[in-house]
Amino acid sequence: MCAMARPRKPLLSRDRIVETAGRLVDEEGLDALSTRRLAAELGVSGPSLYNHFRTKDEILDAVADAVSAKIDLSMFDPDDPRDWRTALHDWALSYRAALADHPHLVPLLARGPGRRPAGLKVADAVFGAMVRAGWPPAQATHIGALMRYFVTGSALGSFARGFVDDESAYDPADYPHLGQAHRLAEHREKVDEGAFTTGLRALLDGLGAQYEKHEKHVHVSGGTEA
């Protein structure tokens, strides 16, 4: 009697679990993910998931980290010619694009990297690049936090979608300056992209002014600032 041949690929793997869990969250939101639902989608028994992950939270962490891994960090490489301001600009665009592709995961990513390896690599790359550029370590930490607040905040929701497309909702007697507010949702992408670009430019302009003051201070004092 011949033994049944083993499948060439295992029925289950960490990558397959993460990919399927990510698809569920993308399509239906965080609340749609449960170990029972995930096991059903994978065509396996629930307990088999625990051979790869101890809890649902560990699965979610892995899904979130897979998104962080998509963020471009090449601009923070020591050999990259971009200055710190251009690097932050280009990174912010990549960061926001990664979040825009997975909006349901933004609340989870906004909490910070925790123990997630890819998320920690992002934080490490930003901090290291800012310190190399001459920012004091404390300020480099503040910049990393500021950028996370700004990018994740912009990805958490749409300003334009916060307004309905019903002109009657904005009676000029009550809202004299919202006569065109009903058109915002129609131009959502343009409005939200414009707001992000404007905010990023203003943020970097402000950091640039702080950087110049710091550089002058270091030059005059002949030392460094903690």
N, CA, C and O of each residue as an XYZ file, in Angstrom:
904
protein
N       0.856     -1.195      0.000
C       0.000      0.000      0.000
C       0.886      1.238      0.000
O       1.805      1.349      0.812
N       0.616      2.144     -0.889
C       1.453      3.351     -1.010
C       1.024      4.401      0.007
O      -0.161      4.625      0.254
N       2.035      5.032      0.580
C       1.738      6.123      1.515
C       1.301      7.357      0.737
O       1.776      7.612     -0.370
N       0.387      8.119      1.334
C      -0.092      9.331      0.681
C       1.032     10.372      0.653
O       1.673     10.625      1.673
N       1.267     10.967     -0.509
C       2.336     11.963     -0.639
C       1.995     13.214      0.156
O       0.848     13.662      0.182
N       3.002     13.761      0.795
C       2.809     15.011      1.547
C       2.727     16.193      0.580
O       3.377     16.183     -0.466
N       1.945     17.195      0.916
C       1.886     18.366      0.040
C       3.253     19.048     -0.005
O       3.989     19.080      0.982
N       3.566     19.589     -1.180
C       4.865     20.244     -1.334
C       4.993     21.487     -0.452
O       6.076     21.812      0.033
N       3.881     22.162     -0.257
C       3.873     23.353      0.578
C       2.993     23.117      1.798
O       1.954     22.466      1.691
N       3.390     23.631      2.943
C       2.542     23.463      4.126
C       1.207     24.176      3.934
O       1.122     25.202      3.259
N       0.179     23.612      4.538
C      -1.138     24.211      4.405
C      -1.204     25.589      5.042
O      -1.992     26.443      4.636
N      -0.370     25.790      6.038
C      -0.434     27.039      6.771
C       0.964     27.569      7.028
O       1.896     26.802      7.271
N       1.103     28.874      6.975
C       2.374     29.529      7.279
C       2.079     30.900      7.863
O       0.970     31.415      7.723
N       3.063     31.485      8.512
C       2.882     32.832      9.063
C       2.517     33.814      7.956
O       1.620     34.641      8.118
N       3.214     33.717      6.839
C       2.957     34.661      5.746
C       1.536     34.538      5.220
O       0.884     35.541      4.933
N       1.064     33.315      5.096
C      -0.300     33.113      4.590
C      -1.333     33.633      5.585
O      -2.345     34.213      5.192
N      -1.078     33.425      6.855
C      -1.994     33.935      7.886
C      -2.033     35.455      7.837
O      -3.109     36.053      7.856
N      -0.863     36.080      7.773
C      -0.790     37.543      7.768
C      -1.454     38.109      6.520
O      -2.186     39.095      6.595
N      -1.201     37.492      5.386
C      -1.794     37.973      4.132
C      -3.319     37.903      4.175
O      -4.000     38.848      3.779
N      -3.846     36.788      4.654
C      -5.296     36.621      4.718
C      -5.921     37.537      5.752
O      -6.972     38.128      5.504
N      -5.286     37.662      6.908
C      -5.796     38.570      7.942
C      -5.787     40.005      7.433
O      -6.732     40.756      7.673
N      -4.726     40.389      6.732
C      -4.653     41.737      6.183
C      -5.747     42.008      5.175
O      -6.314     43.100      5.142
N      -6.044     41.018      4.353
C      -7.113     41.183      3.367
C      -8.466     41.362      4.049
O      -9.272     42.194      3.632
N      -8.713     40.582      5.098
C      -9.975     40.712      5.828
C     -10.126     42.103      6.440
O     -11.185     42.724      6.352
N      -9.047     42.579      7.062
C      -9.105     43.900      7.684
C      -9.291     44.981      6.631
O     -10.076     45.908      6.829
N      -8.582     44.875      5.515
C      -8.709     45.866      4.448
C     -10.132     45.923      3.906
O     -10.659     47.000      3.626
N     -10.746     44.750      3.762
C     -12.067     44.686      3.151
C     -13.199     45.019      4.124
O     -14.205     45.610      3.731
N     -13.034     44.638      5.398
C     -14.174     44.736      6.315
C     -13.883     45.461      7.622
O     -14.807     45.725      8.390
N     -12.629     45.789      7.892
C     -12.296     46.515      9.116
C     -11.759     45.617     10.205
O     -11.833     44.391     10.110
N     -11.217     46.234     11.244
C     -10.588     45.498     12.337
C     -11.564     44.580     13.069
O     -11.192     43.488     13.497
N     -12.801     45.022     13.210
C     -13.782     44.224     13.959
C     -14.139     42.919     13.245
O     -14.661     41.992     13.864
N     -13.860     42.850     11.958
C     -14.205     41.639     11.201
C     -13.241     40.497     11.476
O     -13.545     39.338     11.192
N     -12.079     40.824     12.030
C     -11.074     39.791     12.231
C     -11.260     39.074     13.558
O     -11.248     39.691     14.624
N     -11.431     37.770     13.473
C     -11.441     36.900     14.648
C     -10.682     35.643     14.241
O     -10.547     35.341     13.055
N     -10.195     34.924     15.226
C      -9.458     33.705     14.886
C     -10.374     32.686     14.209
O      -9.935     31.932     13.341
N     -11.636     32.665     14.605
C     -12.568     31.725     13.973
C     -12.789     32.101     12.512
O     -12.745     31.245     11.629
N     -13.024     33.376     12.268
C     -13.239     33.830     10.875
C     -11.986     33.602     10.044
O     -12.068     33.156      8.900
N     -10.841     33.904     10.610
C      -9.585     33.749      9.887
C      -9.332     32.282      9.543
O      -8.931     31.959      8.424
N      -9.567     31.404     10.506
C      -9.381     29.976     10.256
C     -10.304     29.496      9.138
O      -9.896     28.706      8.287
N     -11.543     29.974      9.141
C     -12.494     29.588      8.098
C     -12.016     30.059      6.729
O     -12.108     29.320      5.748
N     -11.506     31.288      6.661
C     -10.992     31.824      5.400
C      -9.810     31.007      4.894
O      -9.632     30.835      3.689
N      -9.013     30.510      5.818
C      -7.824     29.746      5.459
C      -8.136     28.273      5.217
O      -7.308     27.536      4.682
N      -9.335     27.849      5.613
C      -9.713     26.458      5.439
C      -9.013     25.527      6.403
O      -8.703     24.386      6.059
N      -8.759     26.014      7.626
C      -8.083     25.196      8.629
C      -8.882     25.256      9.923
O      -9.840     26.020     10.037
N      -8.480     24.445     10.896
C      -9.118     24.499     12.211
C      -8.520     25.658     13.008
O      -7.354     26.011     12.830
N      -9.327     26.240     13.883
C      -8.872     27.378     14.681
C      -7.585     27.126     15.447
O      -6.679     27.958     15.394
N      -7.469     26.000     16.163
C      -6.260     25.763     16.959
C      -4.973     25.745     16.144
O      -3.898     26.004     16.685
N      -5.066     25.441     14.846
C      -3.840     25.382     14.034
C      -3.181     26.756     13.900
O      -1.980     26.845     13.647
N      -3.959     27.822     14.066
C      -3.372     29.165     14.013
C      -2.369     29.371     15.138
O      -1.393     30.107     14.989
N      -2.622     28.708     16.273
C      -1.786     28.932     17.448
C      -0.431     28.234     17.351
O       0.407     28.369     18.243
N      -0.221     27.491     16.272
C       1.121     26.970     16.015
C       2.043     28.068     15.489
O       3.265     27.919     15.470
N       1.423     29.187     15.056
C       2.187     30.287     14.466
C       2.055     31.587     15.258
O       2.995     32.381     15.313
N       0.906     31.803     15.864
C       0.655     33.016     16.658
C      -0.068     32.619     17.938
O      -0.948     31.758     17.924
N       0.306     33.245     19.032
C      -0.318     32.902     20.307
C      -1.688     33.532     20.475
O      -2.570     32.942     21.098
N      -1.878     34.733     19.920
C      -3.130     35.468     20.112
C      -3.524     36.214     18.844
O      -2.726     36.366     17.919
N      -4.753     36.669     18.820
C      -5.204     37.501     17.699
C      -4.414     38.798     17.646
O      -4.111     39.300     16.563
N      -4.076     39.346     18.814
C      -3.298     40.588     18.832
C      -1.943     40.405     18.163
O      -1.450     41.318     17.501
N      -1.341     39.236     18.329
C      -0.068     38.981     17.661
C      -0.249     38.956     16.142
O       0.622     39.411     15.400
N      -1.363     38.432     15.694
C      -1.648     38.424     14.256
C      -1.806     39.854     13.749
O      -1.262     40.216     12.705
N      -2.551     40.658     14.494
C      -2.744     42.053     14.093
C      -1.425     42.816     14.080
O      -1.182     43.638     13.197
N      -0.584     42.539     15.058
C       0.727     43.185     15.078
C       1.520     42.830     13.821
O       2.184     43.685     13.234
N       1.446     41.573     13.418
C       2.173     41.136     12.231
C       1.600     41.785     10.967
O       2.345     42.138     10.053
N       0.285     41.938     10.922
C      -0.349     42.601      9.783
C       0.089     44.067      9.723
O       0.441     44.583      8.662
N       0.060     44.722     10.880
C       0.480     46.123     10.931
C       1.945     46.268     10.539
O       2.319     47.214      9.847
N       2.766     45.333     10.982
C       4.193     45.425     10.669
C       4.449     45.211      9.181
O       5.397     45.763      8.622
N       3.603     44.409      8.544
C       3.743     44.204      7.102
C       3.492     45.508      6.346
O       4.093     45.750      5.299
N       2.603     46.344      6.880
C       2.360     47.654      6.275
C       3.565     48.565      6.504
O       3.999     49.261      5.585
N       4.107     48.565      7.719
C       5.285     49.384      8.011
C       6.461     49.011      7.117
O       7.267     49.865      6.748
N       6.550     47.741      6.775
C       7.655     47.274      5.933
C       7.581     47.837      4.522
O       8.573     47.815      3.794
N       6.413     48.340      4.126
C       6.247     48.906      2.781
C       6.714     50.355      2.695
O       6.825     50.905      1.599
N       6.988     50.974      3.833
C       7.385     52.381      3.840
C       8.831     52.509      3.372
O       9.719     51.825      3.883
N       9.059     53.373      2.416
C      10.402     53.580      1.866
C      11.289     54.277      2.897
O      10.924     55.326      3.428
N      12.447     53.693      3.177
C      13.408     54.280      4.106
C      14.739     54.590      3.435
O      15.709     54.939      4.108
N      14.791     54.467      2.121
C      16.059     54.639      1.417
C      16.638     56.036      1.588
O      17.855     56.214      1.556
N      15.775     57.019      1.768
C      16.250     58.403      1.909
C      17.013     58.639      3.214
O      17.690     59.656      3.363
N      16.905     57.710      4.151
C      17.623     57.844      5.419
C      18.930     57.061      5.446
O      19.628     57.042      6.459
N      19.251     56.427      4.352
C      20.525     55.721      4.267
C      21.671     56.732      4.339
O      21.598     57.775      3.689
N      22.727     56.455      5.111
C      23.841     57.409      5.231
C      24.456     57.802      3.890
O      25.030     58.885      3.772
N      24.347     56.944      2.881
C      24.934     57.249      1.572
C      23.972     57.984      0.641
O      24.360     58.391     -0.454
N      22.728     58.155      1.065
C      21.758     58.857      0.218
C      22.073     60.355      0.225
O      22.321     60.917      1.291
N      22.069     61.012     -0.937
C      22.468     62.422     -1.004
C      21.421     63.417     -0.517
O      21.731     64.599     -0.365
N      20.213     62.981     -0.274
C      19.170     63.925      0.132
C      19.446     64.522      1.512
O      19.882     63.818      2.423
N      19.188     65.829      1.659
C      19.354     66.453      2.965
C      18.188     66.051      3.868
O      17.227     65.428      3.417
N      18.287     66.415      5.155
C      17.303     65.934      6.121
C      15.893     66.380      5.781
O      14.937     65.629      5.977
N      15.756     67.610      5.268
C      14.425     68.133      4.965
C      13.799     67.371      3.788
O      12.636     66.973      3.854
N      14.564     67.170      2.722
C      14.065     66.421      1.572
C      13.758     64.980      1.964
O      12.773     64.401      1.505
N      14.605     64.405      2.815
C      14.387     63.034      3.271
C      13.063     62.921      4.024
O      12.287     61.996      3.781
N      12.806     63.853      4.931
C      11.548     63.818      5.669
C      10.359     63.981      4.731
O       9.340     63.310      4.893
N      10.486     64.862      3.761
C       9.410     65.091      2.794
C       9.099     63.815      2.019
O       7.944     63.400      1.924
N      10.140     63.198      1.467
C       9.935     61.999      0.648
C       9.433     60.829      1.487
O       8.599     60.041      1.039
N       9.949     60.726      2.703
C       9.490     59.666      3.599
C       8.031     59.859      3.967
O       7.271     58.891      3.997
N       7.623     61.088      4.247
C       6.235     61.375      4.622
C       5.278     60.965      3.504
O       4.189     60.458      3.773
N       5.680     61.183      2.261
C       4.825     60.793      1.135
C       4.681     59.278      1.068
O       3.584     58.761      0.855
N       5.795     58.567      1.250
C       5.750     57.105      1.225
C       4.952     56.565      2.406
O       4.173     55.623      2.260
N       5.146     57.156      3.556
C       4.452     56.771      4.790
C       2.940     56.916      4.597
O       2.172     56.002      4.899
N       2.533     58.069      4.095
C       1.106     58.318      3.910
C       0.518     57.388      2.860
O      -0.609     56.917      3.009
N       1.273     57.121      1.798
C       0.778     56.219      0.756
C       0.545     54.810      1.309
O      -0.438     54.155      0.961
N       1.454     54.354      2.171
C       1.299     53.024      2.770
C       0.043     52.968      3.636
O      -0.691     51.980      3.610
N      -0.199     54.029      4.399
C      -1.385     54.059      5.249
C      -2.661     54.183      4.425
O      -3.686     53.589      4.758
N      -2.589     54.962      3.346
C      -3.770     55.158      2.504
C      -4.236     53.848      1.878
O      -5.425     53.674      1.612
N      -3.304     52.928      1.641
C      -3.660     51.634      1.071
C      -4.313     50.709      2.099
O      -4.925     49.705      1.733
N      -4.184     51.046      3.388
C      -4.724     50.181      4.456
C      -5.366     51.046      5.546
O      -4.914     51.033      6.691
N      -6.415     51.794      5.197
C      -6.991     52.766      6.140
C      -7.505     52.165      7.447
O      -7.465     52.822      8.487
N      -7.992     50.916      7.401
C      -8.524     50.317      8.626
C      -7.440     50.021      9.657
O      -7.734     49.847     10.840
N      -6.197     49.965      9.212
C      -5.093     49.670     10.127
C      -4.484     50.925     10.738
O      -3.649     50.828     11.637
N      -4.886     52.092     10.268
C      -4.272     53.334     10.751
C      -4.394     53.498     12.268
O      -3.408     53.864     12.906
N      -5.559     53.244     12.873
C      -5.637     53.397     14.333
C      -4.632     52.527     15.078
O      -4.087     52.940     16.102
N      -4.389     51.332     14.568
C      -3.421     50.435     15.198
C      -2.000     50.953     14.998
O      -1.206     50.949     15.939
N      -1.673     51.394     13.802
C      -0.338     51.907     13.514
C      -0.071     53.219     14.244
O       1.072     53.532     14.578
N      -1.130     53.978     14.487
C      -0.966     55.275     15.161
C      -0.513     55.127     16.606
O      -0.015     56.083     17.200
N      -0.683     53.937     17.176
C      -0.271     53.730     18.566
C       1.246     53.659     18.711
O       1.772     53.812     19.814
N       1.938     53.431     17.621
C       3.389     53.327     17.684
C       3.859     51.915     17.402
O       3.040     51.004     17.281
N       5.174     51.718     17.294
C       5.698     50.428     16.851
C       5.669     49.312     17.886
O       5.678     48.136     17.524
N       5.634     49.664     19.169
C       5.673     48.615     20.179
C       6.908     47.744     20.008
O       8.036     48.231     20.077
N       6.684     46.438     19.782
C       7.795     45.501     19.551
C       7.894     45.079     18.082
O       8.664     44.177     17.752
N       7.135     45.712     17.213
C       7.105     45.293     15.812
C       8.412     45.657     15.108
O       8.783     46.830     15.083
N       9.121     44.677     14.533
C      10.442     44.929     13.946
C      10.462     45.985     12.842
O      11.309     46.879     12.861
N       9.545     45.894     11.884
C       9.553     46.863     10.788
C       9.226     48.262     11.291
O       9.816     49.242     10.837
N       8.287     48.356     12.230
C       7.960     49.652     12.809
C       9.129     50.253     13.560
O       9.360     51.461     13.501
N       9.867     49.409     14.266
C      11.044     49.887     14.992
C      12.148     50.327     14.031
O      12.889     51.265     14.324
N      12.259     49.655     12.891
C      13.248     50.065     11.894
C      12.926     51.451     11.351
O      13.828     52.243     11.079
N      11.642     51.739     11.195
C      11.237     53.075     10.746
C      11.670     54.118     11.763
O      12.301     55.114     11.409
N      11.332     53.890     13.022
C      11.691     54.843     14.078
C      13.201     55.014     14.170
O      13.696     56.131     14.320
N      13.927     53.912     14.081
C      15.381     53.964     14.176
C      15.985     54.748     13.014
O      16.918     55.529     13.205
N      15.450     54.538     11.803
C      15.981     55.218     10.616
C      15.762     56.722     10.700
O      16.662     57.501     10.388
N      14.566     57.134     11.122
C      14.265     58.570     11.218
C      15.150     59.227     12.274
O      15.775     60.256     12.016
N      15.201     58.631     13.456
C      16.004     59.204     14.538
C      17.474     59.289     14.139
O      18.114     60.324     14.327
N      18.004     58.210     13.592
C      19.411     58.198     13.210
C      19.742     59.243     12.178
O      20.782     59.896     12.260
N      18.859     59.412     11.194
C      19.106     60.388     10.139
C      19.077     61.813     10.680
O      19.876     62.657     10.273
N      18.150     62.075     11.599
C      18.075     63.431     12.145
C      19.304     63.760     13.001
O      19.811     64.881     12.953
N      19.776     62.798     13.774
C      20.973     63.025     14.589
C      22.189     63.230     13.687
O      23.015     64.103     13.955
N      22.306     62.443     12.633
C      23.429     62.622     11.705
C      23.396     63.991     11.038
O      24.435     64.566     10.710
N      22.173     64.505     10.842
C      22.027     65.808     10.196
C      22.388     66.958     11.137
O      22.503     68.104     10.703
N      22.566     66.655     12.423
C      22.953     67.705     13.364
C      21.899     68.088     14.371
O      22.122     68.965     15.205
N      20.746     67.437     14.303
C      19.724     67.726     15.307
C      20.135     67.102     16.643
O      20.648     65.984     16.667
N      19.915     67.813     17.754
C      20.154     67.208     19.071
C      19.239     65.993     19.245
O      18.132     65.984     18.707
N      19.674     64.971     19.983
C      18.864     63.761     20.148
C      17.437     64.028     20.626
O      16.496     63.400     20.140
N      17.269     64.952     21.572
C      15.915     65.232     22.063
C      15.033     65.775     20.946
O      13.870     65.390     20.819
N      15.594     66.673     20.138
C      14.830     67.234     19.026
C      14.562     66.182     17.955
O      13.501     66.186     17.331
N      15.520     65.284     17.742
C      15.316     64.216     16.772
C      14.138     63.338     17.197
O      13.350     62.900     16.359
N      14.025     63.085     18.491
C      12.883     62.328     19.011
C      11.586     63.078     18.765
O      10.587     62.489     18.350
N      11.605     64.382     19.023
C      10.401     65.201     18.817
C       9.989     65.198     17.348
O       8.799     65.154     17.035
N      10.961     65.245     16.456
C      10.653     65.257     15.026
C      10.002     63.943     14.605
O       9.026     63.939     13.856
N      10.545     62.835     15.088
C       9.939     61.544     14.765
C       8.505     61.460     15.251
O       7.627     60.971     14.540
N       8.269     61.939     16.462
C       6.909     61.928     17.019
C       5.998     62.852     16.221
O       4.867     62.491     15.897
N       6.492     64.041     15.908
C       5.705     65.017     15.163
C       5.279     64.469     13.807
O       4.123     64.610     13.407
N       6.209     63.849     13.109
C       5.886     63.316     11.794
C       4.851     62.198     11.890
O       3.966     62.089     11.041
N       4.964     61.376     12.922
C       3.964     60.309     13.082
C       2.587     60.894     13.369
O       1.585     60.442     12.816
N       2.543     61.910     14.245
C       1.263     62.552     14.528
C       0.649     63.115     13.250
O      -0.542     62.945     12.988
N       1.476     63.784     12.466
C       0.973     64.471     11.278
C       0.493     63.475     10.218
O      -0.610     63.606      9.689
N       1.325     62.489      9.916
C       0.983     61.564      8.837
C      -0.190     60.660      9.227
O      -1.133     60.501      8.453
N      -0.135     60.076     10.410
C      -1.240     59.194     10.802
C      -2.528     59.988     10.991
O      -3.617     59.501     10.685
N      -2.400     61.209     11.497
C      -3.585     62.052     11.655
C      -4.244     62.345     10.319
O      -5.471     62.341     10.209
N      -3.426     62.599      9.302
C      -3.980     62.889      7.978
C      -4.637     61.658      7.364
O      -5.538     61.772      6.532
N      -4.178     60.481      7.782
C      -4.708     59.249      7.207
C      -5.907     58.698      7.977
O      -6.589     57.796      7.492
N      -6.168     59.227      9.165
C      -7.256     58.706      9.985
C      -8.630     59.020      9.409
O      -9.599     58.305      9.665
N      -8.707     60.080      8.641
C     -10.002     60.437      8.087
C      -9.860     61.510      7.034
O      -8.801     62.120      6.884
N     -10.937     61.735      6.307
C     -10.950     62.734      5.249
C     -11.701     63.973      5.712
O     -12.853     63.885      6.137
N     -11.050     65.121      5.630
C     -11.720     66.375      5.957
C     -12.909     66.583      5.025
O     -14.002     66.939      5.464
N     -12.682     66.358      3.742
C     -13.730     66.614      2.760
C     -14.955     65.732      2.976
O     -16.088     66.181      2.797
N     -14.727     64.477      3.362
C     -15.847     63.571      3.564
C     -16.640     63.901      4.816
O     -17.696     63.315      5.054
N     -16.149     64.824      5.609
C     -16.869     65.231      6.805
C     -18.037     66.155      6.514
O     -18.773     66.537      7.424
N     -18.210     66.513      5.255
C     -19.303     67.391      4.844
C     -20.225     66.633      3.888
O     -19.750     65.878      3.039
N     -21.517     66.825      4.016
C     -22.478     66.145      3.146
C     -22.626     66.918      1.842
O     -22.309     68.105      1.773
N     -23.112     66.230      0.807
C     -23.249     66.881     -0.499
C     -24.637     67.484     -0.705
O     -25.107     67.618     -1.835
N     -25.277     67.841      0.389
C     -26.611     68.442      0.356
C     -26.481     69.935      0.659
O     -26.178     70.327      1.786
N     -26.714     70.753     -0.354
C     -26.552     72.203     -0.201
C     -27.454     72.772      0.883
O     -27.102     73.755      1.535
N     -28.622     72.156      1.080
C     -29.575     72.674      2.073
C     -29.082     72.517      3.502
O     -29.633     73.123      4.422
N     -28.041     71.704      3.694
C     -27.512     71.498      5.048
C     -26.722     72.703      5.535
O     -26.397     72.801      6.718
N     -26.414     73.617      4.628
C     -25.563     74.752      4.991
C     -26.296     76.062      4.707
O     -25.954     76.813      3.794
N     -27.303     76.299      5.517
C     -28.096     77.522      5.396
C     -27.194     78.728      5.619
O     -26.567     78.838      6.673
N     -27.116     79.632      4.652
C     -26.241     80.806      4.811
C     -26.599     81.671      6.009
O     -25.764     82.430      6.501
N     -27.830     81.562      6.477
C     -28.208     82.325      7.668
C     -27.465     81.813      8.895
O     -27.175     82.576      9.816
N     -27.162     80.527      8.902
C     -26.449     79.924     10.022
C     -24.954     79.783      9.757
O     -24.133     79.917     10.665
N     -24.615     79.511      8.502
C     -23.217     79.259      8.140
C     -22.844     80.109      6.927
O     -22.751     79.598      5.811
N     -22.634     81.393      7.147
C     -22.422     82.310      6.022
C     -21.176     82.024      5.194
O     -21.061     82.516      4.072
N     -20.239     81.237      5.724
C     -18.999     80.985      4.991
C     -18.914     79.568      4.426
O     -17.866     79.165      3.923
N     -19.998     78.817      4.505
C     -19.973     77.434      4.035
C     -20.850     77.227      2.799
O     -21.422     76.155      2.605
N     -20.944     78.239      1.989
C     -21.799     78.152      0.808
C     -21.382     77.091     -0.187
O     -22.211     76.605     -0.956
N     -20.099     76.719     -0.186
C     -19.618     75.693     -1.124
C     -19.237     74.391     -0.410
O     -18.639     73.501     -1.016
N     -19.578     74.285      0.855
C     -19.170     73.104      1.627
C     -19.750     71.817      1.073
O     -19.142     70.757      1.221
N     -20.913     71.885      0.437
C     -21.537     70.683     -0.100
C     -20.744     70.094     -1.268
O     -21.007     68.968     -1.691
N     -19.780     70.848     -1.788
C     -18.990     70.373     -2.916
C     -17.671     69.719     -2.482
O     -16.946     69.165     -3.307
N     -17.375     69.788     -1.198
C     -16.095     69.274     -0.733
C     -15.952     67.768     -0.977
O     -14.902     67.302     -1.420
N     -17.010     67.015     -0.685
C     -16.924     65.563     -0.866
C     -16.658     65.197     -2.318
O     -15.961     64.224     -2.606
N     -17.216     65.981     -3.226
C     -17.028     65.746     -4.660
C     -15.557     65.902     -5.050
O     -15.074     65.237     -5.966
N     -14.857     66.786     -4.345
C     -13.447     67.053     -4.655
C     -12.540     66.539     -3.539
O     -11.507     67.132     -3.227
N     -12.957     65.414     -2.944
C     -12.251     64.897     -1.777
C     -10.759     64.725     -2.003
O      -9.956     65.206     -1.203
N     -10.378     64.054     -3.066
C      -8.953     63.760     -3.270
C      -8.137     65.039     -3.393
O      -7.070     65.157     -2.791
N      -8.630     65.987     -4.165
C      -7.909     67.246     -4.360
C      -7.789     68.021     -3.054
O      -6.732     68.565     -2.734
N      -8.894     68.064     -2.301
C      -8.889     68.800     -1.032
C      -7.938     68.159     -0.029
O      -7.130     68.852      0.589
N      -8.028     66.845      0.137
C      -7.214     66.163      1.137
C      -5.734     66.151      0.756
O      -4.869     66.310      1.617
N      -5.445     65.965     -0.523
C      -4.050     66.009     -0.968
C      -3.479     67.407     -0.778
O      -2.339     67.572     -0.343
N      -4.288     68.414     -1.110
C      -3.837     69.793     -0.944
C      -3.576     70.137      0.510
O      -2.612     70.833      0.831
N      -4.436     69.648      1.385
C      -4.259     69.914      2.811
C      -2.983     69.249      3.324
O      -2.236     69.848      4.099
N      -2.734     68.012      2.892
C      -1.526     67.314      3.323
C      -0.275     68.026      2.821
O       0.676     68.223      3.577
N      -0.275     68.409      1.558
C       0.883     69.097      0.977
C       1.140     70.423      1.674
O       2.284     70.764      1.977
N       0.066     71.173      1.927
C       0.208     72.461      2.613
C       0.749     72.277      4.024
O       1.643     73.003      4.458
N       0.201     71.303      4.730
C       0.653     71.053      6.094
C       2.085     70.572      6.153
O       2.849     70.997      7.020
N       2.462     69.684      5.234
C       3.831     69.170      5.220
C       4.819     70.283      4.918
O       5.880     70.361      5.538
N       4.477     71.142      3.969
C       5.366     72.260      3.643
C       5.532     73.191      4.841
O       6.644     73.613      5.159
N       4.417     73.506      5.503
C       4.485     74.394      6.666
C       5.295     73.758      7.797
O       6.081     74.427      8.468
N       5.089     72.460      7.995
C       5.818     71.743      9.044
C       7.318     71.779      8.775
O       8.104     72.063      9.678
N       7.716     71.493      7.543
C       9.132     71.481      7.204
C       9.736     72.879      7.213
O      10.903     73.050      7.566
N       8.949     73.876      6.826
C       9.432     75.262      6.915
C       9.732     75.629      8.365
O      10.747     76.258      8.665
N       8.827     75.223      9.260
C       9.029     75.516     10.676
C      10.250     74.800     11.230
O      11.029     75.384     11.984
N      10.419     73.538     10.859
C      11.597     72.803     11.315
C      12.869     73.415     10.730
O      13.904     73.466     11.395
N      12.786     73.878      9.481
C      13.952     74.506      8.864
C      14.385     75.747      9.612
O      15.579     75.989      9.790
N      13.408     76.542     10.054
C      13.729     77.746     10.821
C      14.375     77.378     12.157
O      15.330     78.026     12.584
N      13.859     76.342     12.814
C      14.456     75.881     14.072
C      15.875     75.371     13.858
O      16.763     75.601     14.679
N      16.072     74.682     12.754
C      17.387     74.118     12.459
C      18.424     75.228     12.258
O      19.552     75.128     12.741
N      18.034     76.273     11.548
C      18.949     77.398     11.327
C      19.344     78.049     12.650
O      20.510     78.390     12.852
N      18.383     78.220     13.544
C      18.686     78.800     14.858
C      19.639     77.906     15.631
O      20.576     78.385     16.270
N      19.395     76.604     15.567
C      20.272     75.668     16.269
C      21.685     75.723     15.716
O      22.652     75.737     16.478
N      21.810     75.753     14.404
C      23.123     75.798     13.774
C      23.869     77.072     14.144
O      25.076     77.039     14.388
N      23.159     78.192     14.187
C      23.796     79.455     14.583
C      24.262     79.403     16.029
O      25.341     79.890     16.366
N      23.433     78.804     16.880
C      23.783     78.692     18.285
C      25.042     77.841     18.477
O      25.938     78.188     19.247
N      25.083     76.727     17.759
C      26.250     75.835     17.842
C      27.489     76.540     17.321
O      28.574     76.397     17.884
N      27.329     77.301     16.244
C      28.484     78.003     15.666
C      29.011     79.059     16.633
O      30.221     79.198     16.807
N      28.098     79.804     17.262
C      28.511     80.888     18.167
C      29.125     80.317     19.452
O      30.137     80.813     19.946
N      28.478     79.247     19.989
C      28.970     78.685     21.250
C      30.158     77.757     21.050
O      30.904     77.474     21.987
N      30.323     77.290     19.823
C      31.419     76.393     19.540
C      31.251     75.024     20.137
O      32.220     74.277     20.267
N      30.022     74.679     20.506
C      29.762     73.373     21.123
C      28.555     72.713     20.510
O      28.124     73.058     19.410
N      28.019     71.762     21.238
C      26.828     71.061     20.793
C      25.739     71.233     21.821
O      25.992     71.549     22.983
N      24.527     71.018     21.368
C      23.373     71.156     22.255
C      22.736     69.798     22.471
O      22.510     69.054     21.517
N      22.445     69.474     23.718
C      21.870     68.161     24.009
C      20.446     68.073     23.516
O      19.801     67.037     23.674
